[in-house]
Amino acid sequence: MKVWELKKLIKDELDMYVGRSTVHKARAKILKEIIGDVHAEFKRLYDYRDILLQTNPGTTSVVKVEDQGEGKIVFNSFYVCFYAMKKRWSEVCRRIIGLDGCFLKGICKGQLLLAVSNDGNNQMFPIAWAIVEVENSFTWTWFLKCLTHDLELQDGRDLTIMSDMQKGLLKAVSEVLPESEHRWCARHILANCLNMLGNEIYESLLRYNKETWCRAYFNCDRKCDIIDNNMCETFNAWILAARHKTIITMLEEI
């Protein structure tokens, strides 16, 4: 919260006037305590991973770090796919996986990569998630390789991927799951076209590969004709509050 927001909150909730400098000092003290918790939680990530594996047999959890020399170890990424999710996806879900990334909002910066599917009732079914520093082709390739191993996707045959048109993700999917059907979220294509409304919009729309956004070209074997990535957007909104928390607290809430 900004200083002025905190000052207004104190006034509204407690009907008390507090000077700006006092609010600033109190905020700084609280943030120092929170940052201390952040450092402590990062140091316990290996312990957290081990507890997940002990209490959820068959689960995959990966912690990646970088050795920067002189005894300095820096966190790089974290991945988890619970065994219950793997098993149920293979049993009850449609052969479609939505992929998306969202920013972490709190003291822990970085991005959260998500894999979400649809079950037999077309309801949201989270499969796996990972914390990475940035969203690019390298991190998406790493995430997809972990997911491919867990779900035994092989080259992606008989699988549909739904995503936005992130360049790093498109490249990663083509490398890791080259035989998969890749759909693009029609809502994002529409948003791009609306920006050019009245300016050769028809021609602009047809520049997009029709097989990625038009139902007439979709593979019927998937038994799923969705044309948007709402399953991921919904999950992002559902975990919004958790994305403001420290790393282990956030992972536990998710």
VENURMO-V40623 format. One line per field, one symbol per residue. ss: DSSP state (H for helix, E for strand, L for the rest). psi: psi as a letter, one per 20 degrees, with the letter a starting at -180 (. if undefined). burial: # if it has 16 or more other ideal C-beta (glycine too) atoms within 10 Angstrom, else .. Layout:
ss->???
psi->???
burial->???
//
This chain:
ss->LLHHHHHHHHHHHHLLLLLHHHHHHHHHHHHHHHHHHHHHHHHLHHHHHHHHHHHLLLLEEEEEEEELLLLLEEEEEEEEELHHHHHHHHHHEEEEEEEEEEELLLLLLLEEEEEEEEELLLLEEEEEEEEELLLLHHHHHHHHHHHHHHHLLLLLLLLEEEELLLHHHHHHHHHHLLLLEEEELHHHHHHHHHLLLLLLHHHHHHLLLHHHLLHHHLLHHHLLLLLLLHHHHHHHHHLLLHHHLLHHHHHHHL
psi->qqghghghghgghilpppqghgggggghgghggghhhgghhhhjhgggghgghhimpiqppppprpojrkjopppgrpqpoqhhggghghhiqqlpppprqqqpibhoraqppqoqapahjkqpnqgqqqprgroahghhggghggggggjlicjjpkqppprakpghggggghghmhjqpoqqohhhggghhhhkpimlhghggihpohiiiphhiqpihikokqjrkhhghggghhjghhiirrghgghhg.
burial->.....##..#............#...#..........#..##..#..##..#......###.#...........#.######..##..#...##########.#.#.#.#########.....#########..###.##########.##.#..#..######.#.###.##..##..#######.##...#...........#..#...##....##..#.#.########.##..#..##.#######..#
//
